[in-house]
Amino acid sequence: MPGFVAFNRRWSIGGDDLFLPHVFELMLRLTWLLAIAIVFHLHKDAFDCTGGHLLRTYYIGILVILCCDIVLNSSIIYTSIQGTITNDRPRKRLPYLIYTKYILFVPEIVWNILGSYWGFDDSSNCESDVIVTVKGAVISGWILGFCVIVGILIVFDPLGKIQSSGTPRSPGQLESNDADQLIDGATGAAHKIWKYRCRLICCCAGCDEQHNNAFSEISQLFATFFTGVDLVPSDIAAGLILLENKQSTRRDQRLKLEEVTVETVSPNTLHPPISSSVTSQPLLSRIVDLGDEDESLDHIEASPASQSSSTIIRHESAPSWMRVSQVAHYMRFASASYGWPLHVFSNPLTGACRLYGDCSCCICGDISNVVNDNCCTCHLATIVNVAQIKQTDIIYASFHNKIYEIPFFVAVDHKQRSVVVAVRGTLSLRDVMTDLCCDSETIDIPGVEGTQAHKGILGAAKFIQKVLQDRHLLDMAFLRGMDYSLVICGHSLGAGAAALLAVLLKPKYPDLRCYAYSAPGGLMSLALSKYTQSFVCSVILGNDLVPRLGMVTIDDLKIDLLHEIKNCDKPKHHILARGCWKILCSSPDHQTEAQRHLLDDSGCSSYNSCSEDSIQDALLRSTQNRVKSIKTLYPPGKILHIIEERPKQHCCGIPTYTIVWTSAEAFDHIVISPKMLSDHMPDTVQKALDQLVEQGRRFPKYRTVDRPNDAREDAQTDTCVV
């Protein structure tokens, strides 16, 4: 930040990003310089052969070129590590070094051409070591040139051309209105670029009016979000590392201020005693039942600290179907909806073998109740294997996939006496397009106001509802069990579609229930989320990113990134190196104070970026206004949050988990964590749930932990221990 400017355009790379590629190039050129120099020295008298004088000339020329490249790369490396992310003044000579480097490419290309001719000439009878060295140098030179071309294409920014018309003005000369107009103009240009990119994607996903409308909305979304932010990808990575370190430091400081007393509560105790020594912040307490299926899951909350801290208020008992054993059972159906790709990915050694017995290869056409499966019915075999049901229990399975139209299946679960509708999550480009159509749309629910939902996911839920109605699938399923209950489940995108499908089917099936695993955060309004608490149970694992994603949280993250990067006074390579070290070689829970200090951003840069401050301020104002105008959407239903009680002890192990009741408002900000993506994977969620079920058999059923309510990071979170 700002992007590197050369050849009269801005590139999608910073000047301080040139450090790493040139280090690799320097190592490669040093290696070849050493190898060629040794061979040339050992065989200096072996060039009295056919074409030997040409090879001697090549050796001398390539040694000179390599020496020049090494000196130039060393200068680029030294210059690129100067300054900070925002202070690029010490790197102002970088463009001239890059110009010199590309001028040097001309003799290098010429020498590679000559080396190709001389080295691969069969008429030469020189020693094999001499010939092989020339061939190796030529091949490495062409490979390096190809890598340079690919790198240029990767960092090329189609919006990066610098306008030279008119009299240039310094950043301080830009008026506020000028900056706002410049941002609007840049947004329009970016919209055209993103629309063109979406048309390229459209060639793969298919073109119709529905697709074009979706692509238009998505291109506008990307254009509005990215335009005007003078950040390159490495700046975003460095900002995320800084944010993660800041959030970790705040959590550690909060935990040091807390004194928590854990007491085992008897299941027969209506008002268990609570002993705690805390600050004047509110206390929240929840308990979760992991016991037998005949017992209920109780719901107890401590009163605010303004009252007596030992007073317990009895709340309604949560329904038995929210028991963890039930939640873990239907997670298998949600995982099965992904078909064979996820099953093989989760079980790379045994996944294919497990499916072999249930696959039926060389079947021509679809089975009557299965749509768009492959010729070996691998998706159907996965449902049978993972959900642990019979193929005859599958009423209907659709793997048809378009924008707003996602795969699902309907099956009868005789073990739990239920009819299950399982919806697949994001697994294709079309699913991503459905996710990105994130405008809100109103759902009419009698007696409830302000009910809005994610437009793309609501469209997917309506598609499933239409198929269920047109094919009378639920009527067919209930013929297998007249007294069975309706269960809807899904993971990720499927969880969002399942929750909204439950809302749509609720009037006809008042006793239905829904399990939403890792549901998207920007799914429904707060009023609709509270409305679904009686029939939707959401499950979120750890620091999962998706349940925290929404238009407002993403814009908040962008603002936080801008502030962190602007206030950081450390070099980018320093931040990225420490971040990689933390991810690969250390545990966040065991991070030393020295490591924290190395990433501490308490210092403030004394230099303002050479990018226009007025444009950046206008962008910041625009983003803040946009955040205020956007309707905040939340995850659905009553939320079970699975958190780590103890981290894993070794790389192949799994953490020890505990579980808490959490409100939807607790996920109003993005938590940066190395596990923010892995915690979203369905196999990881399944392992955590299975572990909790096992803990329920070995440990006491009830245990409470009272913890002060954090104003920001743990707001509205109620803590309980398995």
N, C-alpha and C positions, 0 to 999 in steps of 0.2 A: 504494500500500500504506500504510494500509488503504483499502478501497473507500469511495467517497464516500457519506456517510449524510445523507439528507434525506427529508422526508415519512415519517418513522418506518420507513425501510427502507434497506438497503444496496443500492447500484447497482454494476453491472459496469463502473465507471469510477472513476478516482481524481480527487481534487480538483485535482491538478496536470495532469490531462488536459483540463480546461476551457479551458486556455490557447489551444490551436490553433483549436477551433471558434469561440470568441469573437473571435479575431483576424480570421477570415474575416467574421464578422458585423459587426465594427467597420468593416472596410474597405467592406463593402457599404453600411452605413448612412451612412458618411461620404460615399461617392459620391453617394448619393441626397440627402443633406442639401445637398451642394454644388449638384447639378443643380436641385433644387427651389428653393433659395434664389436661384439665378441667374435661373431662369424667373420666379419671383415678383417679383424686383426689376425685371426688364426689362418685365414686363407688369403692373405694379402698377396701371396706369390702364386695363387692358383687361377689367375685370370688370363693366363696365356693359352686360351682355348678359343674355339669358334664363338664369336659374340662376347668374348670375355671383356673387351674394352667397354662394350655397352653396359654390361652388368656392373663393372667398376664405376662407371659414370652414375648408374642408378643408385648404387650404395652411397656414393658421396652426396648426391643430391638429396636422397631420403634422410640421411643423417643431418644435413643442414636444415631441412624442413622440420624434422622432429625437434631439433634444438630450438628453433624459432617458436614452434607450437608450445613446447614446454614452458618457455619463458612467458609467452603470451597467456597461457592458461594459468600460470602461477599469478600473474598480475590480475587476471579476472577474478580468481579465487580470493586473493587478498582484498581487492576492492569491494567485492560483493558482500563480505562479512563486516564491512564498516557500517556505522550508523545503526539505526533501529528500524522497526517496521514502518513508522511514520516519518522518520528523519532520513530522507534519501539524499541529503546534500553531500555527505561524504562519498556517495556512489555516483556523483555527477559525471565522472570520467568513463563510466562503464560503456555508454554508447560508442565512444570513440574506440575503445578496446574491441568491441564487437565488430565495428566496421573494419578494423585492421585484421581481425581474425577471418572475416569473410573475404577480404582481399587476398589473404594467404591461401584461401581455398582454391584459388585459380591455379597457381603453380602446383599445388598438391594434386588437383584433378589431372592436370597435364602429366605429372610424373606418374600417377597411377595408370594412366593410359599407356604411357611408354613402358612401365613395368609389366603391364599385362602382355604387351607385345613381346618384350624381351624375355620375360620369365617363362612364358608358356610356349616359346618357340622350340619346336622339337629338334631343330638343327643344331642347337647348342650342345656341346659335349663337355661342359664344365662339371665340376664336382657336384654331387647331389645335394650336399649341405648348402652350397651357395644358391642353387636353384630353388630348393625348398624354402629357404629364408626369404627370397624375393617373392615367391608365390604367397607365403604367409603374410608378408607386409602388404602386398597388393590386395589380398582378400580382406584383411582387416581394415584397410583404407576404404574399400567400397562399402563394407558393412557400417563403418563409422559414418560415411557420407549418407547412407540410407537412413540411419538413425537420426541424423541431423534433419533430414527432410521430414521424417515422421514427426519429430519434435516440433518443427515449425508449424506443421499442419495442426498439431494438437493445441498449441498456444496461440494460434491465429484467432483474432477477435474481429468478426465481420463488422462490428460497430466501432472499431478502434481507430478509424481514419481521422486524423486531426484536421479540422477545418482551418484553412489559412486565409480565407477571405475576410476582409475587413481589418480594422486596426486591432491588434491584440491588446487585451487589457489584463492587468495584473489581478490576482484574486481579490485584493481589497477594493478594486474599482467596480466589481460586480454589485449592482443593486439587488435588493431582495426580490423585486419583481422579475428582474432579468434572470436570476437564478431559478425561480419557479418556472418561468417560461422555458428555460433551457431544459429543465427536467421534463416538462410536458412534451417538448419536442423529441427528447431522447426516448421517452416512453413510447411515443408513436412509431419511431424508427425501430425500436426493439420489438414492438408488437408485430411489425411486418416480418422481421427476421424469425421470430418464434413461430409465426404462422407458416412461413416457408419450411421450417424444420418439422412442424407438425404435418405438413403435406407429405414430406418424405416418409414420416412414420405411417401416414395414412396409406401409403402404397403397400405396407406390410399388414396393416390392420383392417384394410378394406375401406371403401369410400361410399358413404351414403349421407343423407341429410343429417341423421342423428350423429354420425361420426364428425361431420364438419362442424356442427354446432358445438360439440364437446371440445374439438380442437381449438375452435375460436375462443372459448372460455378459458381453456388452459393456457393458450398463448398470451392472452391478456393478463392472466395471473402471473406468469413468469416475467412478462415485460414489466409489470408494475413492481414486482418484488425486487428484481435484480438491477433495474435501470438506476443509474445515479450513484450506485455504491461502488466506489473505487477500491474494490477488494479483489484479490486473486485467490484461487483455491487454497494456497498455502497460508494466506492471511486468515482465512476462515478456520483452518486446522489449528493454527496458533491461538486464535481467539477462543476456540473450544477448549483447548488445553488450559488456558488462563482461567476460563470460567469454571472448569472442573476443579482446578486447584482452589479457587476462591470459595466454591460451594463446599468442598471438603473441609477447608479451614473453618468455615462458619459452623458446619455440623459438629466438628470436634470441639469448638469453643462452647457450643450449646450443650454438648454431652458432658463437658467438664463442670458445667454449672448445675447439672441435674444430680440429684441423689434419689435413686430409685430403689424401692423396697418391693421385692417380689414375694407374694404369699400364695400358697396353694389353697384354693377354695374348694370346700366340700360341695359335691353336686346337690346335696339336700339343703344347703344353706341358702335361704332367700336373700338375706342381707349380709354378705360376707364382709368381715372387717377389712379396712384398708389403712395401712400405715404408710405415711409418706412425709418426706421433708422436701418441700419444693418452694419455688418462688411464688409471687403473687399472681402468676399467670393462671389461666383456667386449667383444670385437670379433666382429662378425658380417660375413660376406662371402658374396655369392652372384653367380653370373654367369648371364646369359641368352643363349641362342643365337637369333639372328634370321636365321640363314643359310639355306642350301638345305635342302630337305626331307629329304635323305638324311643329314644330320648330326644328331647328338643334342644335346639340351639338357643341359649338364653342371651338376652341383650340387656346389659346393665351399663348405666352411665353415671359417672360422678358429677356432682353438682359443681357450678363455678366456685372459684376460690372465695368469692364474696360471701358464700355461705360456709357452713362448717365443712372442712375438707374430709371429714369422715362420714358425711351424709351420702347415702346411696339412693338414687332414684330408680325405681323399677320401670323398665320399658316393656313394650310388647315383645313376646317371644318370636324369634325368627322362625319361619316354617322349616319343617324337617327336611324338605327337599334341598335346602341350601347346605346340608351337611357335606363335609369335605369328601366323604366316600362317594356321595352322589355326584359331586362336582368332578371328581377324578374319573368316574365311570363314563360320563358323557363327553369328557375330553377326548376319549378314544374315537367317538363318532366324528367329532370335529376334525381330528387328525386324519381319519380315514377319508374324508371328503377331498383331500388333496390328491388322492390317487397314488400311483406307483412312484412318481418322481420324489416326493418327500419321504416315502417309506424306504426307498433305496438310499437316499441321501442320509437318512438317520441311521440306517443299518447297512453300511457299505459292504460288509463282509458276508452278511447272511440275508440281506433283504431280498435279493433276487431268488435265492433258494427257497425262502418261505413262500413266495408267490408261485413257484413253479407248479405245485400240485393243484392250485386253484385256477390257473390260467387255462384257456381253451383256444389254442392257436388255430389259425387258418379258418376262422369263422367268417363267412362272407355275409356282409350286411350286418345291421344292428339286431341285437336281441330285442324282442318286442317291447320290453320295459326298460331298455338301456339305450341311451342316445349318445352317439359320437364317441363311443369307446374305441380303442384301437383293435386291430384284428385278433389279438390274443386276449382281449378283455382283461388287460392288466389292471385297469382302474377298478373294475368290478371285483377282481381277485383281492385287491388291496382292501376294499371295504369289508369283505368277508374276513380277511386275515386280521386286520387291525381292530375292527369293531367287535370281532368275535361273535359273529352271527352267521346264520345259514344263508345261502344264496336265495333260497325260497322266501326268506324274510324280507328281501329287498323288493319293495313295491315298485319303485321307479328310481332310476338314476340318470341324470342328465349331465353330460360333460360338454354341452354346447356353451360356447364362450364368445361374447361380443361385448362392446361397451354397454353398460347397464344390464347385461345379461350374463349371470355367473352360474357356474355349475353347482348342483345340489343333488341330494338323494333323499328318498323317503323309505324308511324301514320300520319294521316292527321289532321291538325289544321285549321279548317275553320274560327276560330275567327281571326287569324293572316294571313290567306291565305298562308299556308306553309305546306310543307311535312317535318316531323320531324324524324330524326334518333337519338334516345337517347341511350347512352351507359352506362352500369352499372359500378360502381367503385368497389373497393376492398371489398369483402364480404366473401371470402372463402380462404382456404389454397392454392388452385390453383392460385387464383388471387395474393396472396402474392408471390408465385414463379414467376409469370409473372413480378411483380414489381422488384424482386431481380435480374432478368437477365438484368443487367444495362450496359452491354457493348454497345458501340456505333456502329451504322450501317449506311452506306451511302445511301442517297436517291438521285436519279438522277433528277434534275430539270434544264431544259434548261435555260442557262443564269445566273445561280446562282451557285457559288462555295462554297465549305466547308459546304455542307448541310448534317449533320449527326443527327441521332436520337437514342433514347433509343431502344435497340434491342428487348426487351420483349414486350414493348408497340407497337412498329412498327409491330411486328408479330401479335398482336391482331388486329390492324387496317387493316392489309392485310387479315386476316381471315374474318372480317366483309365485306370488299370490295368484297371478293370472293363470300360470301353468297348473297350479294346484286346483283351481276352480274349473278350468276348461277340461281337465282330464279326470276330475272327481277323485283325485288321488287319496285325499284324507278319508273320503267315504269308503273307498276300497280298503284302506288300511284298517279302519275301525271295524270292518267286517271280520278281521282276524281276532279282534279283541274288543268286544262291545263296551267293556268297562275300563278300557285302557285310557291313560291320560296323554295329552299332546305335549311333546317336548321339542323345542327348537334350539339348536345349538350351532356354533360356528366359531371360527378363530380369525382374528384380524378383520379384514374386509368382510369375511363371512360372519363374524360376530356382530358387526354393525348392521348388516343386512338381516341377521336373525332377530336382533332386538327390534328393528323397525317392522319386520314381518310379524313379530309377536304383537306389536301395537295394532297392526292392520287386522289381525285375526282375533284379537281379544273380544270384540263384540259377539262373534259367533262361537268362540271357544273360551268362555270366561275362566275356566280352570287350567288353561295352558300355563306352562312355565318355560323360561328361556335361560340358557347358559351362554353367556357372552365372554369368550376368552380373548384377552388382549384387544379389546374393542377400541376402535379409533377414538381419540379424544374429541375431535371436532365433529361429533355425531348428532347431538340433539341439544335443544335449549334446556336450561335448568328446570323449567316447569315440566317439560316432558320427561326429563331424567327422574325427577321426583315421582311423577305419575307411574313410571315403570318399576319403582322399587318393590312393589308387591308381587311382581311376576317375572322380573329379570334379575339374575344374579351374575354380576360381572366379576371376572377373575383377572388380576393384573400381577405380573411377576416383577419384583425388584424395581429397577430403574428403566423399565421398558419405555422406549421412545414413543411408540405409536399412540398409547392412551393419553399422551401429553401433547400430541400434535394437533394444531388448529391454526386458523388464520391469525388469531390474536397472539397465541404463544409463539408462533414463528416470527411475527413482527417484534414481539418482546425480545426474542432471542437476537434478532438483527440489531436492535438498539443496544442490547447488552454487549454484543460483539464489537460494535463501533466504539462504545465507551472503553471497553477493556483494551482494544488495540490502540486507541488514541492515547490512553494513559500509560501504556507500557513503555518502559525505557530500556528494554533488553533486546538483543539481536534475535531475529527470528530463528536462526539455526540453533541457537541456545535453547529456545523454548521447545522447538520440535524434537531436539535430541533428548531433552529431559522427559518430554511427554512419551516418546517411544520407550525410553528406559523404564518409565513407570508402568507402562502397559505390559511390557515383555518380561521385566526382571524384578518387579516389586509389587507388593500388595498395597492397595490404597489404605488398608487398615494398619499397615506397618510402615507407613511413609515417615521418614525421619524429619526432624525439624530442619535439618540442613537441606534436604530435598525441597521442602516447602519454601524455604528461604530463596532457593535458586529460582523458583518460579513466582516468587512474591512480586506482585505488580504495584506495591505501595508507592514506588517511585513514579514520578510524573515527568513525561518528556517535556523538555524545555523548548522543543522545536515544533512548530506547526507544520503539518504536511504541506508539500508544495502543491497538492491538489487544492482546488478552490474551497476555502472554508465556507464561503457563503453558499455554495451549492450543497455542501455537506450539511450545513445547518438547515437549509431549505428541505433537504431530504429527510432530516431528522424530524422537522416539524410536520412534514407530510405523513411520515410513518406514524407519528404519535396521534395525529388527527384521525388517521385510518384505523388505528387500534380502538380509538374511542367510538368510532362509527360502526364498527363491525360487531355483529351479534356474537357473543361468546357461546360456544357450544361445548358440551361435556360428554363424558362416557355415560352409558345407560345404567339404570337400576341400582341395586344395593351392591356395594363393591367389597370383595374380599381381596386384600392386598397381601401378597406373599413376599416377605422380605427375608434377607439373610440374617440369621442369628449369629452364625460363625462362618467365616470364609472357608473355602476348601483348603485342605492341608497340603495337597500336592496337585500337580498339573492335571492328573487324570481323575481326580476326585470330584465330588460335588459338594457345595456348601450345605450347612445345616440351616433349614428354613423354619420360620415361624410365620404366623398369619395374623392379620389385623383387619378389623372393620374400618373402612375409610369412606369418606363422603366424596362426591364428584368434584367439589371445589378444591380438593387437595391436589388435583392434577392440572392446576391452572398455570403451570410453568414447566419448562423442560429442564430435566436434571441431566447434566453432562456426566457420563460415566463410561468406562471401557466396556461395560456390559449392556449399554443402552440398546444395542441391536441383538445380541445373543439372548437377552432375556425375553425377546419377542418370539423366538423360534418355538413352534408347537411342541417339539420333542423335549425342549428344556422345561416348558410349562408342565408337560406330562410327568417328567421325572420329579419335579418339585411337589406336585400333587401326590404322587405315589409315596414319596418320602413322608409327607404329612400324614397320610393314612396309616403308615407303619408307626409313626410316632404316637398316634392316637391309641394304638394297641399297647404301647410300652410305658408311656408316661401318664401322669395324672391328667384327667380330662379337662380340668379347669385350672387356669392360673391367670392372674391379672397383673398388669404392670401399669402404674399410674405415671404419667409423664406430662410435663408442662406442654402446653400447646404453643408451637412456634408460630410467629406471626407471618412468616413467609413460606419456609420450605415444608413444614409439617402442619400447615394450617388445616384444621378440620379433620385431623387424623386421630383415630382412636386406637390405642395400642393394646394388644393382648398377646399372650404367649401360649403356644400349644403345650 
